[in-house]
Amino acid sequence: MCITVNGDQREVPEGADLSALIALYNLTPDRVAVELNQRLVRAQQYNTPLREGDVVELVTFVGGG
């Protein structure tokens, strides 16, 4: 199925959820903010299934000084 991730079209397997998408991008779940269709998703809801046409924004936290 086709979704949009950070502005780019992406094919993901049917039945994929946000956790699978985070893993696909090799991100650490506790260091990422996820927005699904312009709504912030809490970590406890990363098992939310993705649907055709969803728009996801993944933002990583970077430390430094």
N, CA, C and O atoms as CSV, one atom per row, in Angstrom:
chain,resi,resn,atom,element,x,y,z
A,1,MET,N,N,0.842,-1.170,0.000
A,1,MET,CA,C,0.000,0.000,0.000
A,1,MET,C,C,0.887,1.234,0.000
A,1,MET,O,O,2.043,1.177,0.421
A,2,CYS,N,N,0.355,2.324,-0.463
A,2,CYS,CA,C,1.137,3.545,-0.599
A,2,CYS,C,C,0.750,4.557,0.484
A,2,CYS,O,O,-0.423,4.884,0.661
A,3,ILE,N,N,1.774,5.046,1.205
A,3,ILE,CA,C,1.578,6.100,2.202
A,3,ILE,C,C,2.603,7.200,1.917
A,3,ILE,O,O,3.489,7.026,1.080
A,4,THR,N,N,2.481,8.310,2.601
A,4,THR,CA,C,3.448,9.394,2.492
A,4,THR,C,C,4.189,9.508,3.820
A,4,THR,O,O,3.570,9.628,4.877
A,5,VAL,N,N,5.523,9.469,3.756
A,5,VAL,CA,C,6.346,9.584,4.955
A,5,VAL,C,C,7.287,10.769,4.764
A,5,VAL,O,O,8.108,10.783,3.847
A,6,ASN,N,N,7.159,11.748,5.630
A,6,ASN,CA,C,7.973,12.965,5.568
A,6,ASN,C,C,7.988,13.565,4.158
A,6,ASN,O,O,9.023,14.017,3.669
A,7,GLY,N,N,6.815,13.557,3.521
A,7,GLY,CA,C,6.667,14.180,2.212
A,7,GLY,C,C,6.984,13.297,1.023
A,7,GLY,O,O,6.794,13.720,-0.117
A,8,ASP,N,N,7.464,12.079,1.253
A,8,ASP,CA,C,7.822,11.165,0.162
A,8,ASP,C,C,6.865,9.981,0.119
A,8,ASP,O,O,6.495,9.429,1.155
A,9,GLN,N,N,6.470,9.598,-1.089
A,9,GLN,CA,C,5.633,8.409,-1.261
A,9,GLN,C,C,6.448,7.171,-0.890
A,9,GLN,O,O,7.634,7.079,-1.204
A,10,ARG,N,N,5.803,6.234,-0.225
A,10,ARG,CA,C,6.506,5.027,0.228
A,10,ARG,C,C,5.554,3.844,0.160
A,10,ARG,O,O,4.400,3.943,0.579
A,11,GLU,N,N,6.031,2.738,-0.360
A,11,GLU,CA,C,5.252,1.496,-0.351
A,11,GLU,C,C,5.571,0.737,0.935
A,11,GLU,O,O,6.737,0.535,1.273
A,12,VAL,N,N,4.539,0.326,1.636
A,12,VAL,CA,C,4.708,-0.491,2.841
A,12,VAL,C,C,3.783,-1.699,2.719
A,12,VAL,O,O,2.771,-1.634,2.021
A,13,PRO,N,N,4.117,-2.787,3.385
A,13,PRO,CA,C,3.284,-3.990,3.300
A,13,PRO,C,C,1.898,-3.765,3.917
A,13,PRO,O,O,1.750,-3.007,4.875
A,14,GLU,N,N,0.904,-4.426,3.360
A,14,GLU,CA,C,-0.429,-4.415,3.966
A,14,GLU,C,C,-0.312,-4.915,5.404
A,14,GLU,O,O,0.425,-5.862,5.678
A,15,GLY,N,N,-1.033,-4.284,6.311
A,15,GLY,CA,C,-1.017,-4.697,7.708
A,15,GLY,C,C,0.095,-4.084,8.529
A,15,GLY,O,O,0.175,-4.328,9.733
A,16,ALA,N,N,0.963,-3.287,7.905
A,16,ALA,CA,C,2.048,-2.642,8.654
A,16,ALA,C,C,1.453,-1.637,9.640
A,16,ALA,O,O,0.416,-1.024,9.386
A,17,ASP,N,N,2.140,-1.490,10.770
A,17,ASP,CA,C,1.712,-0.480,11.737
A,17,ASP,C,C,2.834,0.536,11.933
A,17,ASP,O,O,3.889,0.435,11.307
A,18,LEU,N,N,2.600,1.510,12.802
A,18,LEU,CA,C,3.597,2.555,13.025
A,18,LEU,C,C,4.902,1.980,13.569
A,18,LEU,O,O,5.979,2.450,13.202
A,19,SER,N,N,4.824,0.971,14.436
A,19,SER,CA,C,6.042,0.344,14.963
A,19,SER,C,C,6.894,-0.232,13.842
A,19,SER,O,O,8.116,-0.087,13.851
A,20,ALA,N,N,6.256,-0.883,12.880
A,20,ALA,CA,C,6.986,-1.456,11.746
A,20,ALA,C,C,7.632,-0.359,10.912
A,20,ALA,O,O,8.751,-0.523,10.426
A,21,LEU,N,N,6.939,0.750,10.745
A,21,LEU,CA,C,7.488,1.870,9.983
A,21,LEU,C,C,8.700,2.473,10.692
A,21,LEU,O,O,9.703,2.791,10.054
A,22,ILE,N,N,8.602,2.627,12.004
A,22,ILE,CA,C,9.719,3.152,12.793
A,22,ILE,C,C,10.922,2.220,12.655
A,22,ILE,O,O,12.048,2.687,12.487
A,23,ALA,N,N,10.696,0.917,12.723
A,23,ALA,CA,C,11.775,-0.065,12.560
A,23,ALA,C,C,12.356,-0.009,11.149
A,23,ALA,O,O,13.568,-0.137,10.976
A,24,LEU,N,N,11.511,0.179,10.148
A,24,LEU,CA,C,11.956,0.254,8.764
A,24,LEU,C,C,12.963,1.388,8.558
A,24,LEU,O,O,13.889,1.274,7.756
A,25,TYR,N,N,12.767,2.469,9.287
A,25,TYR,CA,C,13.666,3.623,9.204
A,25,TYR,C,C,14.818,3.538,10.215
A,25,TYR,O,O,15.588,4.486,10.367
A,26,ASN,N,N,14.929,2.400,10.901
A,26,ASN,CA,C,15.989,2.179,11.902
A,26,ASN,C,C,16.009,3.260,12.976
A,26,ASN,O,O,17.073,3.729,13.377
A,27,LEU,N,N,14.818,3.652,13.438
A,27,LEU,CA,C,14.701,4.673,14.473
A,27,LEU,C,C,14.412,4.013,15.814
A,27,LEU,O,O,13.844,2.923,15.878
A,28,THR,N,N,14.810,4.689,16.871
A,28,THR,CA,C,14.545,4.224,18.228
A,28,THR,C,C,13.195,4.798,18.669
A,28,THR,O,O,13.029,6.017,18.696
A,29,PRO,N,N,12.236,3.946,19.011
A,29,PRO,CA,C,10.891,4.428,19.330
A,29,PRO,C,C,10.827,5.519,20.399
A,29,PRO,O,O,9.976,6.405,20.319
A,30,ASP,N,N,11.704,5.468,21.389
A,30,ASP,CA,C,11.648,6.500,22.438
A,30,ASP,C,C,12.385,7.782,22.046
A,30,ASP,O,O,12.458,8.717,22.844
A,31,ARG,N,N,12.925,7.838,20.840
A,31,ARG,CA,C,13.610,9.046,20.362
A,31,ARG,C,C,12.993,9.587,19.080
A,31,ARG,O,O,13.656,10.248,18.280
A,32,VAL,N,N,11.707,9.292,18.904
A,32,VAL,CA,C,11.018,9.754,17.699
A,32,VAL,C,C,9.626,10.271,18.078
A,32,VAL,O,O,8.961,9.720,18.955
A,33,ALA,N,N,9.209,11.327,17.405
A,33,ALA,CA,C,7.831,11.806,17.516
A,33,ALA,C,C,7.132,11.419,16.222
A,33,ALA,O,O,7.692,11.562,15.136
A,34,VAL,N,N,5.904,10.927,16.346
A,34,VAL,CA,C,5.166,10.444,15.182
A,34,VAL,C,C,3.857,11.212,15.062
A,34,VAL,O,O,3.103,11.363,16.023
A,35,GLU,N,N,3.618,11.690,13.849
A,35,GLU,CA,C,2.355,12.337,13.529
A,35,GLU,C,C,1.696,11.523,12.419
A,35,GLU,O,O,2.320,11.232,11.399
A,36,LEU,N,N,0.450,11.165,12.624
A,36,LEU,CA,C,-0.302,10.397,11.642
A,36,LEU,C,C,-1.508,11.219,11.220
A,36,LEU,O,O,-2.390,11.503,12.031
A,37,ASN,N,N,-1.542,11.597,9.956
A,37,ASN,CA,C,-2.635,12.415,9.425
A,37,ASN,C,C,-2.866,13.667,10.270
A,37,ASN,O,O,-3.998,13.998,10.623
A,38,GLN,N,N,-1.771,14.350,10.583
A,38,GLN,CA,C,-1.744,15.617,11.318
A,38,GLN,C,C,-2.178,15.508,12.772
A,38,GLN,O,O,-2.603,16.491,13.379
A,39,ARG,N,N,-2.065,14.285,13.334
A,39,ARG,CA,C,-2.367,14.095,14.751
A,39,ARG,C,C,-1.187,13.394,15.420
A,39,ARG,O,O,-0.697,12.379,14.925
A,40,LEU,N,N,-0.740,13.936,16.533
A,40,LEU,CA,C,0.367,13.354,17.280
A,40,LEU,C,C,-0.045,11.996,17.842
A,40,LEU,O,O,-1.141,11.846,18.381
A,41,VAL,N,N,0.833,11.020,17.712
A,41,VAL,CA,C,0.563,9.665,18.195
A,41,VAL,C,C,1.501,9.370,19.361
A,41,VAL,O,O,2.716,9.528,19.241
A,42,ARG,N,N,0.949,8.952,20.461
A,42,ARG,CA,C,1.759,8.590,21.634
A,42,ARG,C,C,2.395,7.211,21.425
A,42,ARG,O,O,1.882,6.389,20.666
A,43,ALA,N,N,3.500,6.975,22.097
A,43,ALA,CA,C,4.243,5.718,21.947
A,43,ALA,C,C,3.370,4.499,22.235
A,43,ALA,O,O,3.560,3.453,21.615
A,44,GLN,N,N,2.425,4.609,23.154
A,44,GLN,CA,C,1.556,3.485,23.492
A,44,GLN,C,C,0.639,3.121,22.330
A,44,GLN,O,O,0.014,2.060,22.343
A,45,GLN,N,N,0.551,3.998,21.319
A,45,GLN,CA,C,-0.335,3.755,20.188
A,45,GLN,C,C,0.431,3.446,18.896
A,45,GLN,O,O,-0.141,3.517,17.808
A,46,TYR,N,N,1.717,3.104,19.007
A,46,TYR,CA,C,2.511,2.799,17.818
A,46,TYR,C,C,2.060,1.509,17.131
A,46,TYR,O,O,2.533,1.188,16.041
A,47,ASN,N,N,1.147,0.770,17.765
A,47,ASN,CA,C,0.602,-0.425,17.123
A,47,ASN,C,C,-0.575,-0.078,16.201
A,47,ASN,O,O,-1.237,-0.974,15.677
A,48,THR,N,N,-0.834,1.222,16.003
A,48,THR,CA,C,-1.892,1.681,15.105
A,48,THR,C,C,-1.591,1.235,13.677
A,48,THR,O,O,-0.523,1.546,13.150
A,49,PRO,N,N,-2.514,0.511,13.043
A,49,PRO,CA,C,-2.265,0.058,11.674
A,49,PRO,C,C,-2.281,1.222,10.684
A,49,PRO,O,O,-3.025,2.190,10.846
A,50,LEU,N,N,-1.445,1.103,9.659
A,50,LEU,CA,C,-1.409,2.101,8.594
A,50,LEU,C,C,-2.434,1.738,7.536
A,50,LEU,O,O,-2.751,0.568,7.324
A,51,ARG,N,N,-2.948,2.777,6.870
A,51,ARG,CA,C,-3.936,2.571,5.807
A,51,ARG,C,C,-3.478,3.285,4.552
A,51,ARG,O,O,-2.720,4.253,4.611
A,52,GLU,N,N,-3.943,2.801,3.428
A,52,GLU,CA,C,-3.652,3.408,2.128
A,52,GLU,C,C,-3.902,4.922,2.202
A,52,GLU,O,O,-4.963,5.365,2.641
A,53,GLY,N,N,-2.910,5.702,1.765
A,53,GLY,CA,C,-3.053,7.151,1.706
A,53,GLY,C,C,-2.709,7.895,2.972
A,53,GLY,O,O,-2.758,9.125,2.991
A,54,ASP,N,N,-2.357,7.177,4.049
A,54,ASP,CA,C,-1.980,7.859,5.295
A,54,ASP,C,C,-0.781,8.766,5.057
A,54,ASP,O,O,0.049,8.519,4.183
A,55,VAL,N,N,-0.717,9.828,5.865
A,55,VAL,CA,C,0.405,10.758,5.830
A,55,VAL,C,C,1.075,10.705,7.202
A,55,VAL,O,O,0.454,10.998,8.223
A,56,VAL,N,N,2.353,10.326,7.205
A,56,VAL,CA,C,3.108,10.161,8.452
A,56,VAL,C,C,4.293,11.118,8.447
A,56,VAL,O,O,4.981,11.275,7.438
A,57,GLU,N,N,4.514,11.749,9.583
A,57,GLU,CA,C,5.713,12.558,9.792
A,57,GLU,C,C,6.487,11.916,10.934
A,57,GLU,O,O,5.938,11.675,12.009
A,58,LEU,N,N,7.760,11.642,10.697
A,58,LEU,CA,C,8.652,11.094,11.712
A,58,LEU,C,C,9.702,12.146,12.030
A,58,LEU,O,O,10.430,12.600,11.147
A,59,VAL,N,N,9.773,12.528,13.296
A,59,VAL,CA,C,10.737,13.545,13.714
A,59,VAL,C,C,11.601,12.935,14.814
A,59,VAL,O,O,11.088,12.456,15.826
A,60,THR,N,N,12.919,12.957,14.606
A,60,THR,CA,C,13.826,12.392,15.603
A,60,THR,C,C,14.372,13.478,16.503
A,60,THR,O,O,14.538,14.626,16.091
A,61,PHE,N,N,14.648,13.098,17.743
A,61,PHE,CA,C,15.238,14.003,18.712
A,61,PHE,C,C,16.743,13.894,18.636
A,61,PHE,O,O,17.287,12.789,18.655
A,62,VAL,N,N,17.424,15.019,18.550
A,62,VAL,CA,C,18.869,15.045,18.455
A,62,VAL,C,C,19.403,15.881,19.610
A,62,VAL,O,O,18.968,17.013,19.828
A,63,GLY,N,N,20.337,15.317,20.337
A,63,GLY,CA,C,20.958,16.054,21.433
A,63,GLY,C,C,22.269,16.673,20.977
A,63,GLY,O,O,22.841,16.282,19.959
A,64,GLY,N,N,22.713,17.607,21.719
A,64,GLY,CA,C,23.984,18.235,21.369
A,64,GLY,C,C,24.160,19.528,22.156
A,64,GLY,O,O,23.312,19.928,22.954
A,65,GLY,N,N,25.265,20.141,21.901
A,65,GLY,CA,C,25.487,21.374,22.655
A,65,GLY,C,C,26.417,22.300,21.952
A,65,GLY,O,O,26.707,23.385,22.457
